[in-house]
């Protein structure tokens, strides 16, 4: 049969001895041969049933066509021959082929970074062709780097940083956009599901096991991703089920923290084909016990902040025809932190703490119809989050709090899918969100609040091929409206909010590709968030203290202008990316201290943000890959904010001025069917300056990690690793008035074992 519709055309020139750069990831044999043909230029005739061949071995590096094809077909049961006219015939082997060594994973190889497909503009395209700043880490890279959660992956992207506060939550900063108030300031998606804290930015912990990829889009993404994507958007994408084969993965590990406790993990994945080539189910389960290291000096208890994290995930794919695809997925997460999060003083001690239990659940339904030149996608998604906090917020001051968030969204998109002079994405969006809080703090009576957001949007984006070679222009617009109703009750007072907010969010840009694998671009985009209610307890206590607070907080918005470039050089071994950006963020909400425990909310004049980010990936030879990323961000408030430590020129909340990171990976053969990979990395960020309210700055942080892995062609692997090898114990974010700040886990060593069946 002809493979993928190709005929057995004549290939006049024999290029079998020429070296080419290859990247062909493990996949079905038919898909792998198509990828090989695209990268080598060779034509194929395939004989036999390719559908039931084993998943292919990964092929990576500078190889001849015949070397690459031999690796690709190893263990497939197929062999190849090259005809005089250059056409390659692939047919079942007459004898068992010898096993080929499985190449070790080399994360962040430039060939992969240039060609990896992303969906940042709601349609599939190569990352290097997309005219925006984006980092995409595939599942292979996440595994090779030993990333445990999404926060660690976000940290590796230029212009982005995180604070893992423990208890199942992460703070995310992208390009200087960071706040502790309002709905999410940076978008956060689990597959098609947008998470938002409604009145407080909320980025729930997501474990990095069996993921397809994590994308970090930098700059406002309001046109396609909606409200809250002001600094950028994080997309965490899970692996889809494979329709034609059974696959399984099991992993177990153990770790110990210096001066702290021990931890363990057990993780498993199973891919189950249910109806040949039409229906499959992928299920994932993880259970982790994370070491504690903070001591309770009052009760003389050690390592109180041990965490237990469990997740369950299921994704069903149904393809009744070539044109229609249907996905249904569910993901649940539970975190139990009875000893609090990762906050401590400089001695790694606390005098008071409160337990944190967090649960979130997501479910989504996605139906896609692929027409001749376009596709239509409908998405329905539900996200629910609950948090319970019990303990002492201050020594002798009891704190009980319950938070519940529910978000439901519908989205309908129509996108072009084939290369054309005019490409488009258009759609409509509907969101319903509710947050409710009940809390008791010390002697202050119970208070409760709720806020309901009913929002909708119409959006579209066009990309036009201009008359000049290599030039394109893109323009997008989103109309957003949000009806906000809220009520806050407590200590004999009530505050009510009933308002409608709306915003037009444009994006315009131009791009030039002077040569293949080089993109230069310029863009301007706007981001937007709705307003919110003033907590009534803060309002009443502020009145008693003679502090004037508004009853509601105005919306905030940001406009960012960006110049960027990305290019592949040195025969595909060097990838360089850089961007300059300038943002004006207006009406940024901030906190004003009211008492030692309570704070109120006000709008500031805003912030001005300027920055430059740079990324470099270099593969000087096939077995060695290096990465460097660095960012300088000048993100400062534009005026003093009365009653706070914020002055004109103060750094924006939790945003470091400088960050940089470097990593190195080396692969090496050990035996015929055994290979190894060594990875080491280091990351730095300057001190974060501003706490939630008054406090003192944090510290400059330098952390390092290393990992050594052995991988067998039979499917097993073993790793030893070290995290925070510098034993960094400084304040990761700014200290509060009691000197408490988030800390990194002390130097930690661990081992992991995994077995994969395909």
N, C-alpha and C positions, 0 to 999 in steps of 0.2 A: 504494500500500500504506500501511497505518498504521504509523507509526514507533514502535518499541519497545512496541507493544501499545496505544498511545494511540488513542482514537477522535477524530474531528473534532468535538470538543465546542465549544459556543458560548463565545466569550470576549466578555463583554458590554461590557467597558470598553476603549477604545483608549488604550493607554499608550505610544504610539510616541514621544511627545515627552518623556517623563520620563527623567531620568538615573538610571542604576543602576550599581553596581560590578560589573564582570565579571572573571572569571579563568577562561579556557578554554584549557587547554594543547594543544599540537599532538597530534592523535590522529586516529583514523578519523572520517570525516564523520558516520556514524551516532552514534558516541559523543559527538562534539562537539555535535550537535544535541540530544541528550538533556541534556547539561550546560547548553546554552543554555536549554532549556525549564525546567530546574530553577531557573536563576538569574533568568530573566525572567518566569516564570509563563505564557508564551505556549504555545499548543497548535499542533501541526503535522500536516499531511498531506504525506507524501513520495511523489513519483512518480519511478520510475526506479531503477537499480541503484546504491545508495550504496556498495557494498562495494569497488568498484574506483576510487573517487574518490581523488585525492591526499590525503595527510595535510594537515589544516587548518592555517591560520596561527594563531599564538597571539593571543588577544584578551585584553587587560588594560586596566583603567582605568575611569573613570566616563564612560559613553556612553549614548546612547539605544538602545532595542532595535534599531531599524533600522540605526543605525551599527554596532552590534556584529555583527549578522547579516551585513551587507555585508562586513565584515572577515573574518568566519568563512568565507564562501563564496568569497572572492577566490581565483582560480586553481583552484577545485574543478570548474568546468564546470557548476555549478548556479546557478540564480537563484531569487528568491523573490517572492511577491506576498502582500499582506495583504488578506483578504476583509473584508467589512463586519462580520461577526460576530467579527472579531479573529483567526480561525484563519489560520495562515500556510501557504501551499502552497510546497513546495520541489520544483523540477522542473529537468530539464536545460535549460541556457541555449540560446536560439536563436542566439546569437552569442557570440563569444569575449569574456569579461569582461575589463576592464582590470585589470592587475596592481595590487594594493594594496601600499602600503609595509608591510614586515614590522616590527611593533613591536619595539623593542629590549627585551632582557630586563632586568627590574628585579628584582634579587634581594631576597628577604625582604620582598616586598610584604605588607601586613597582610591583604589579602583571601586570599592564598595561605596564609598562616600560620594563618588561622582555619579554612580548609576543607580543608587538606591531610590526606590519609588516612594513618594510621599503623597498625601492627600490634603495638604495644608490649604489648598484653594478649592476643596470639595470636588476635585477631579484628580485622576492619577497622572503624575508627571515626575520626571527625574528631579531630585533635590537640587542639582546644580543648575537646572533650568528655571527654577521658581524664583521670581524677582522679589524675594523677601529673605530676611535672616531666619534660618531654620536649622536646628540640629536634630538629627534623627538617629537614634541608637536602636539597632535591631536586636532581636532576642539573642543571637549569637554573641554580639558585643556585650550585652548585659550579663550573660553567663560567664564569658571570658573574664570580665572585670570583677566578677564576684559581687555585683550590686545586689543588695538585699531588699531595697525598696526604691520607689520612684524618686524620693528626695535625693538619693545619691546620684542618680542619673541626671536629674535637673542640675545639680551642682557642677557637672562636667560640661555644661553648655556655656559658651561665652555670654556675658551679660546677665546670667541668672545665678541665684543663690538661694539657699533654704536654711531654715532653722528647724530641726527636728526636736520639738518640745516634749516628745514622749506622750504616752497616753493615747496614741493613735492619730495624732495630728501634726501637721507640718505647716510652717509659714513659708510662703514663696515670694521672692522678690525678683522682678524682671525689669531691667533697665531703669532702676531707681523707683519703680512704682511699688510701694509697700505701705500698708496702713493696717490699723486694727479695728476699723469701723466700716460700716456699710456692707453691701453685698460684695461678692468677690471682686477684687481689683485686678486679679489675673485669672483668666479663664482656666478651668480645670475639668477635663472630660475623661470619663471612663467609657471607652468605646464611644457610643453616641449619646452618652448621658452627661449633661452638664451639672456639676455640683456647685452649690452656692450656700453660704451661711445666712443669707437673707439680710441680716443686720450686722454680721461680723464675717470677715473673710474666713472661709473654711476650706482647707485642702486636706481631706482625709488621707491617712496613710494607705498606700497601695503597695503590696508586696510584689517583687519583680521576678516571680517564678512563672515560667511558661508564657511569657509575653511575646507578641509579635514585634512590637517596637514602642518606643516612647519618643514623641515629637515635642520639641520646644520651639514654638513660634514666637519670635520677638517683635515688639512693636504692636500698636493697637490692631486688634482683629475684629473690631466692631461690625464691619460689613457682613462677614460670613459667620462669625461666632457670637455676636450679640453683646448684650449688656455685661459689663464687668471685665471684658478682655482689654483692659487699658494698657497694661504693660506688655501683655502677650498672652499666650494660651499654651497650656500643657495638655497633650493628648496621650492617654495611656491605652494602647490598643492590644487586645488579647488575640491569641492564635485562633484561627478558624478551624473547625473540624475538617479532617481529610476524609473524602468520600470513599476512597478506594482501598483502604488498608487499615489494619489494626496497628496501633503504636502505643507504647507505654514508657513512662519515665518514673523512676523512684530515686529519691535523694534523702540522705540522712547526714547529720553533722553534730559536732560538739565544739564548744568554745569556752574559754575562761578569761575573765577580765582581771588584770593585775590589781591587787588590793580589793577586789570585788568578788562576785560570785561566778557561777558557771551557767552555761546555757546549752540548749540542744534544739535541733529542728528535724522534722520529718515532713517530706513533701512527696506528692505523687500526682501523676497525670495518666489518663487513659483515653485513647481515641478509639471510638467504637463505630465502625461502619454498620448501619442498620438495614439499609436498602441499597444495593449495589449502584454506585455512581449517582445516587440521588439523595440519600439521607444518612447523616452521621451525627454522632454525639461526642463531645469532648468534655470530660469532667476533670476537675483539679481540686485537690485538698491540701492544705498546709497546716502545720501545727508547730509553733515556735515558742520557746521559753528564752527570753533575752536576759542576759546577766544584769544584776543590779550592782550599784557601787556607792550609793549615797547613804550616809548614816544618820540616824535620828539620835541626836545627843541627849535629848530630854528623856527618852525611854531606853537609852543605851541599846539600840537595835541597829544592826549592821545590814548594809546592802538591801535597804527597804524597797528600792524602786525597781525590783524585778518585774518584767512584763510578760504576760502570756498573750499570744496573738494566734488566732485561728481564722482560716478563710475556707470558703467553699465556693466553687464556681462551676457552672454548667453552661454549655453553648451548643445549641442544636442548629444544624444547617440542612435545609431542604431545597433541592434543585429539581423541580418537576420537569423543567425543560431547559434548553440552552439559553433561553432569554430571561428566565425568571429565577430569582434567588430569594430565599426566605431565611432569616436568622432570628432565633429567640435565645435570650441569654439571661442568666441570673448570677449575681455575685453577692456573697454575704461576708461580713467581716466582724470579728469581735476582739476587742482589746480589754484586758483586765490589768490595771495598774494600781493595786491596793496601797502601794507605798508612794504614790504620786509620780510625777514625770521626771524630767532630766534636769530640774532646777536645783541648785545648791549654792552655798557660799564658797569662798575661796578654799576652805578646808574640806570641801565635798561633804558638808553637813547641813542639816536643816533643823530648826527648832519647832517647826510646825509644817504640816502638809495635809493634803486631802486626797483621798482615793479617787481614781478616775476610771470609770467603765464606759466604753464607747462601742456602739454597734452601728453599722451602716449596711444597707441592702440596696441593690440596684437590679432592675429588670428592664429589659428593652426588647422591642420587636422591630425588625427592620425588613422591609420588602423592597427589592430592587428589580425593575424591569429594564432590560437592556435592548434598546431598539437598534436600528441600523447605524445611526450617527449620534445618538444621545441616550441618556438613561434617566429614569424617574425613580426616586427613592422616597419612601415614606418611613418615618421613624416615630415610634411611641416609646417613651421612657419614663420610668418612675425611680426616684431616689429618695430614700428615707434614712434619717440619721437620728440617733438618740445618744445623749450623754448624761451620765449621773456622776455627781461629785459630792463626796462626803468627807468631812474632817475639819481641820482648823485652818482658816485662812491667815490668822495671826495667832501667836501663843494665847490660848484661852478664849479665842473668838471662833465660835462654831460656824461652819459654812456648809449649807445643804443647797444643792442646785440640781434642777432637772431641765434639760433642753430637748426639744423634739422639732425636727425639720422634715418637711415633706415637699418634694418638687415633682411635678408632672409636666411633661413637655410633649408636643406634637410638632413635627417638621415635615414639610413636603418640599423636595428639591428636584429641579430639572436641570441637567448638565449635558453639555456636549461631550463626546467621548473620542471623536476622531480628529486628526490634524486638519485644520481648516483656517481660512483667513480670519474668521470671527468665531471665537470660542466664548461660551457663556455658562453661567450658573445663576439660577433664579429660584426663589422659593418663598415660603410663608412659614411662620413660626408662632406657636402659642405656648405660654408657660403659666402655670399656676403654682404658687409657692406659699407655704405657711410655716412660720416659726412661732413656737410658744415656749415661754420660760417661767419657771416658778423657783423662787429662791428665798432662803432665810439666812441672814448674816448677823451673828451675835444677838444683841438685844433688840435690834431693829426688826419690826414685825415682818411677816411674809409679804412678798410682792410678787406680782405676776404681770406678764406682758404677752401680747401676741401681735403678729404683723402678717397680713395677707397681701400678696402681690399677684395681680392678674395682668399679665403682659402679653403683648403680641407684636409681631414684626413682619414687614415685607422687605425682601432684600434681593439684590442682583449684582452681578459683576460680569464685565465684558473684557475680553482681551482681543485686541485688533492687531493683525500683522500689517505694519506700515509699508508704504511703497519702497522704502529703502531697505536693502538687504540687512537682515539681522535685527531690525528695529521692531519693537512691539510697544503698544500702549495699553494700559488697563485702567478701568474706572469702575468703582462700585458704590452702592448707596444702600443704606438700611434705614427704614423708618421704624422707630421703636416707640411704643406707648405702654405705660404701666400705671395701673390703678392700684394705689397703696392705701390699705385700711389697717389701722392699728389702734390698740388700746393698752394702756399701762395702768395698773391698779396697785395701790399700796399705801399703808399708814394714813388712811383717810383721804387720799387724794386720787385723782384720775386725770389722765391725759389721753386725748384722742387725736388720731390723724386720719384724714380722708381726703386724699389729693390724687390728681392725675398728672403724671409726668410724661413728656414726650421729647424725642430727639431725632434729628436727621444726622446720620453718621456716614460721611463720605470717605472714599479712599481713591486717590488718583496716583498713577505712576507711569514710568516709562522705563524700558529696558533695551539693552543693546548687547547682542552676541557677535562680537567682531570675528570670532573663530569658534568652532565647536568646543564645548567644555569650558567656556568663559562667559560669564554674565555680569554686566554692569547695570545698575539700576538706581533710580531715584523715586521716592514716594512721599506722600503726605497722607496721614490717616487720623481719624478721630475716634476716641473711646468715650464711654458714658456710663454713669451709674445713677440709679434713682435715689431719692431722699429717704429719710427714715424718722422714726419717732424718738423723742428724748425719754429715757427711762424715768418714770414718775418719782421713784425714790430719790434719784439724783437731783431731780428738779426741786422737790420739797426740801431736801437737806441743804441744797444750794441757797434757797430762799432764806432759810434759817440762819445761814452763815453769811448772808449779805452778798452772795455771788449771783450775778445775773446769767441765766442760761436760757437759750431759746427752747420752745416746746417741740421744735422739729428741725431737722438738718436738711439743708438744701442739697440738690444733686451736685455731683462733681463731674468734670469732663477734662479730657486731655487731647491735645493735638500734637502729633509727632511728625517731624520731617526727617528723612533718612537718605543717606547715600551709601551704597554698598557695592561690593565686588566679590566674586568668587571665581577661581580659575584652577584648572588642572594643568600641571607643568611637568617637566623632566620625564617625558614619556609615560605619563600617568602615575608617577611615583610621588608627586608633591601636590597637595591640595592646600590652597591658601584662601582664606575668607576674611573679609574686613568690612566694618561698617562704621559710619559716623552718624550720630543722631542728636536731635534737639527737641525737647518737649516742653510745653507749657501746661501744667496741671493746675486747674483752677478749682477753688472752693474745697480743698482737701480737708476732710473731717479729722479732728484731733481730739484728744482727751484733756480735760481740765480737772485737776485734783479738787475734790470737795471735802472729803475726810480721809483718814488713813486707809479706809477700805473702799469708799465710793468715789467715782469720778463721773463727770458730766461730759457732754459732747457739744462741740462747737465747730463751725466751719472756719478754717483759716483762709487767708488770701490765696494760698496755694504754694506751688513749688515750681522751680525752674530746673530742668534736667538737661545736662549735656554729657555726651559720652562717646567713647570709641571702644570697639571690641575687635578682637583679632583671634583667628584660629588657624592653626597649621597642623597638617598631618603629613608625615614623610615616611616613605618606605625605601630606604637606601638600597636594600636588597630584599629578596623574597621572604626571608625569615625574620626580618626585623621591622617593626613599625613604631613610630614615635609620634606623640601628639603634644601640642602646646596650645593653650588658650589663655588669653589675658583681657581684662576689661578695666577701663578707667571711667568712673561715673562721678560727675559733679551734680548731685541731687540735693538741693537745699531749699528750705522754706524762704519765701520772698519777703515776709514781714514778721515782726514779733507777734506772739500770741499771748495776750495778757493772762496771768495766773498760771503759766506753764514755764518750763525750762526752754521752750522753743524761742529762739531769736532769729532775726534775719541772718541767713547764712548757715544755720544749723542743718546738719545732715538729716535727710528724710528718715523717718522711723525705720530702724532695722536694716538700712541699706549701707553696705560697706562701700567705701570710696574706690578701693582697688581689690581685684581678685585675680588670681592666676593659678593655673594648674598645669602639670606636665605628667606624662605617662610614657612608659616604654614597655614594649612587648617583644619577646624573642621566642621563636618556635624552633624545635630541634628534634631530629629523629633519635629514637632510643633503641628500637629494634624493628624487625620487619613489619610488625603490626602494632607498634607502640610509639607514640610521639609525646613530646612534652612542650609546655609553654610556660614561660616565666613572665610575670607582669609586675611592675612596680610603678607607683604614682605618688605625687605630692601635690597638696593644694594649700593655698594661702588666701586669707581675706583680711583686710584691715579692720580696725575696731568699729563696731556698730555703736553709734553715739547716743541714741535716744530710746529710753524705756517707754512703757505705756504712759507713765506720768513722770514725776520727778525721780531722779536717780542719777547714777554715774555711768560713764561709758563702759563698754565691754573692752575686750582685749583683741589685739591682732592674733590670728590663729594660724598655725601651721600644722598640718597633719599629713602623715605618710602611711602608705599601705603597700603590701606585697603579697603575691600569690604564686604558687607553683602547682601546676597541674600535669598529671599523666593521663593520656587518653589512649584507649585501645580501640582497634578496628572492630573488636567484638562487642563494643557498646558500653564498656564500663570506664569510669574515670575516678581519679582520686586527687584531692587537693589539700594542701596545707597553706594557711594564710595568716597574715598579721595585719591588724587594723590599728590606726593611731599609734604607729610605731614610735613617733616622737613623744608619746605620752602627754600630749597637749592637755592642760587642765585649766586654761584660761576661760574667761567668760565669753561664750559664743555670741551672745547678744548683750545689750546694755543691762546693767544691774538695776534693780529697783531700790527703793529707799532703805531696804534691809540688807543690801549687798547680795541679793539672790539673783542668779542668772542661769541661763541654760548652759549645760556642760556637755562636752563630748564624753563618750564612754572611754575609760582609761585603756591603756595598751591591752589589746585583746588578741589571743592566738586561738586558732581553731583548725579543725579538719572536716572535710566533707567527702562523701562517697556517693556516686551516682551510677545508675545502670539504665541504659536506654535500649528499648527493643523497637525495631521498625520492620 
